[in-house]
Amino acid sequence: MLASVNKYVAVIGCGYWGKNLVRDFAQLGVLRVICDAKESVLADLSAKFSVEGVSNFDTVLAMSDVKAVIIATPAPTHAKLVIKALNAGKDVFVEKPLALTLEDALLIETTTRKKNQVLMVGHLLEYHPALVKLRSLVAAGKIGKLRYIYSNRLSFGKVRTEENVLLSFAPHDICSILGFTGKLPISVQAVGSANLTKVEDFCLINLEFENNIKAHIFTSWLHPFKEQRLVVIGDSGTLVFDDVSTDAKLTFYDQKAEIQDNIPVLKLNSKTVISIDTASPLTEECKHFLTCVETRQTPKTDIQNGINVLKVLQSAQLSLESQGKTVSLKELQLVYL
């Protein structure tokens, strides 16, 4: 963290997820001020973490000792607050999604470069020890040639009204999948349904990449039990990241297909639970941001990472709105870039 500054971080939005960021940045010894529209929230967290609380964002931006701003407000406010903070000369950590539209994301990118500030997007899973280990195993050839990826992110609530389940849940999984393919998909297709409010409660997204790699993402907050599972399948094995499990976060399945009498036969040779670091993903994410602020290095989940995720999200949203029509990423880029 910054050697010449002690407490220089402001957390904007201290609700459902923001309070966790307040806790971690306070524990890291850098929390200067918190900001929220609800006085009761400010009073509670200010007392709990012995930190100043204010209700006005402009008041925070005017503080010369605040060098970095953490934005954990509702998604529709992200773009406006990020740009305002960047123009005030602050480094910014913004929770996913970066913005709700590509137009806003590209404006953020332009502002970030113009002001020469650090901007990091809160794609939490990229800092999870299990996913970090999984990526290293895939890169080392543990499962052979990549064939298929799928992710389930399911729970019973919390129901949102400002953003649909696609925008709320899918950024994590899109980011994870893009990290394995290294490229944007060729096309995106999505179907879903709005059952409780005007926004979709569940969504199934299909992604097609080059080299015949395919992926799908299933998201829902109407599911009767919680499931957060990422499955990465290769031609000589499968790795499973189960974030709900307490004793088997990462498992390797030694499986492959063998031809017998001209018929493919699947064989599961063994199943191995892989040990991982027990570090908190959120703490690792916060520490990474502080390192980037100090060294001016580009964050792992930088503006381009956020834009790529948003391209897939916007393609999926377009597909949802057209009753599942397949959307070409090439066509989307011609429109916006």
GIPE-V827780 format. One record per residue. N is the residue number from 0. RES is the residue in one small letter. PHI is phi in whole degrees, -180 to 180 (NA if undefined). Layout:
((N RES PHI) (N RES PHI))
//
This chain:
((0 m NA) (1 l -59) (2 a -72) (3 s -92) (4 v -130) (5 n -96) (6 k -102) (7 y -138) (8 v -107) (9 a -117) (10 v -105) (11 i -107) (12 g 96) (13 c -119) (14 g -90) (15 y -49) (16 w -103) (17 g -58) (18 k -63) (19 n -71) (20 l -67) (21 v -58) (22 r -60) (23 d -70) (24 f -69) (25 a -67) (26 q -65) (27 l -81) (28 g 80) (29 v -120) (30 l -76) (31 r -96) (32 v -158) (33 i -121) (34 c -139) (35 d -157) (36 a -74) (37 k -94) (38 e -63) (39 s -65) (40 v -65) (41 l -61) (42 a -62) (43 d -65) (44 l -73) (45 s -61) (46 a -70) (47 k -66) (48 f -114) (49 s 51) (50 v -133) (51 e -69) (52 g -124) (53 v -132) (54 s -104) (55 n -113) (56 f -62) (57 d -63) (58 t -62) (59 v -65) (60 l -64) (61 a -81) (62 m -77) (63 s -68) (64 d -86) (65 v -87) (66 k -100) (67 a -138) (68 v -118) (69 i -105) (70 i -105) (71 a -130) (72 t -89) (73 p -56) (74 a -52) (75 p -62) (76 t -93) (77 h -56) (78 a -58) (79 k -62) (80 l -70) (81 v -61) (82 i -63) (83 k -63) (84 a -67) (85 l -61) (86 n -67) (87 a -86) (88 g 83) (89 k -101) (90 d -73) (91 v -133) (92 f -113) (93 v -120) (94 e -65) (95 k -69) (96 p -78) (97 l -52) (98 a -158) (99 l -96) (100 t -135) (101 l -65) (102 e -58) (103 d -67) (104 a -63) (105 l -69) (106 l -68) (107 i -62) (108 e -59) (109 t -61) (110 t -67) (111 t -60) (112 r -68) (113 k -63) (114 k -89) (115 n 57) (116 q -105) (117 v -80) (118 l -132) (119 m -128) (120 v -101) (121 g -79) (122 h -92) (123 l -56) (124 l -61) (125 e -64) (126 y -110) (127 h -80) (128 p -54) (129 a -68) (130 l -72) (131 v -60) (132 k -66) (133 l -59) (134 r -60) (135 s -66) (136 l -69) (137 v -64) (138 a -63) (139 a -83) (140 g 87) (141 k -59) (142 i -111) (143 g 76) (144 k -77) (145 l -65) (146 r -118) (147 y -155) (148 i -134) (149 y -140) (150 s -139) (151 n -115) (152 r -128) (153 l -129) (154 s -162) (155 f -106) (156 g 79) (157 k -72) (158 v -80) (159 r -100) (160 t -119) (161 e -85) (162 e -137) (163 n -79) (164 v -65) (165 l -61) (166 l -73) (167 s -80) (168 f -101) (169 a -68) (170 p -53) (171 h -57) (172 d -76) (173 i -61) (174 c -60) (175 s -62) (176 i -66) (177 l -63) (178 g -67) (179 f -87) (180 t -82) (181 g 74) (182 k -144) (183 l -71) (184 p -69) (185 i -73) (186 s -148) (187 v -135) (188 q -137) (189 a -141) (190 v -132) (191 g -167) (192 s -153) (193 a -101) (194 n -107) (195 l -105) (196 t -134) (197 k -83) (198 v -109) (199 e -66) (200 d -93) (201 f -141) (202 c -155) (203 l -118) (204 i -116) (205 n -111) (206 l -121) (207 e -121) (208 f -114) (209 e -64) (210 n 62) (211 n 63) (212 i -86) (213 k -126) (214 a -150) (215 h -141) (216 i -130) (217 f -115) (218 t -125) (219 s -164) (220 w -112) (221 l -111) (222 h -79) (223 p -71) (224 f -144) (225 k -83) (226 e -143) (227 q -135) (228 r -134) (229 l -119) (230 v -119) (231 v -118) (232 i -109) (233 g -117) (234 d -82) (235 s -137) (236 g 166) (237 t -136) (238 l -116) (239 v -124) (240 f -105) (241 d -113) (242 d -76) (243 v -83) (244 s -64) (245 t -97) (246 d -124) (247 a -145) (248 k -64) (249 l -132) (250 t -131) (251 f -108) (252 y -110) (253 d -82) (254 q -136) (255 k -162) (256 a -100) (257 e -120) (258 i -90) (259 q -127) (260 d 56) (261 n 66) (262 i -123) (263 p -66) (264 v -123) (265 l -81) (266 k -128) (267 l -103) (268 n -83) (269 s -163) (270 k -133) (271 t -130) (272 v -81) (273 i -99) (274 s -73) (275 i -134) (276 d -64) (277 t -99) (278 a -62) (279 s -71) (280 p -57) (281 l -67) (282 t -64) (283 e -63) (284 e -65) (285 c -63) (286 k -64) (287 h -63) (288 f -62) (289 l -62) (290 t -63) (291 c -66) (292 v -64) (293 e -71) (294 t -96) (295 r 66) (296 q -79) (297 t -76) (298 p -62) (299 k -58) (300 t -105) (301 d -90) (302 i -61) (303 q -67) (304 n -60) (305 g -64) (306 i -67) (307 n -62) (308 v -63) (309 l -67) (310 k -60) (311 v -69) (312 l -60) (313 q -68) (314 s -63) (315 a -65) (316 q -65) (317 l -61) (318 s -66) (319 l -57) (320 e -71) (321 s -110) (322 q 58) (323 g 90) (324 k -66) (325 t -69) (326 v -111) (327 s -84) (328 l -66) (329 k -64) (330 e -65) (331 l -64) (332 q -67) (333 l -66) (334 v -75) (335 y -104) (336 l -117))
//
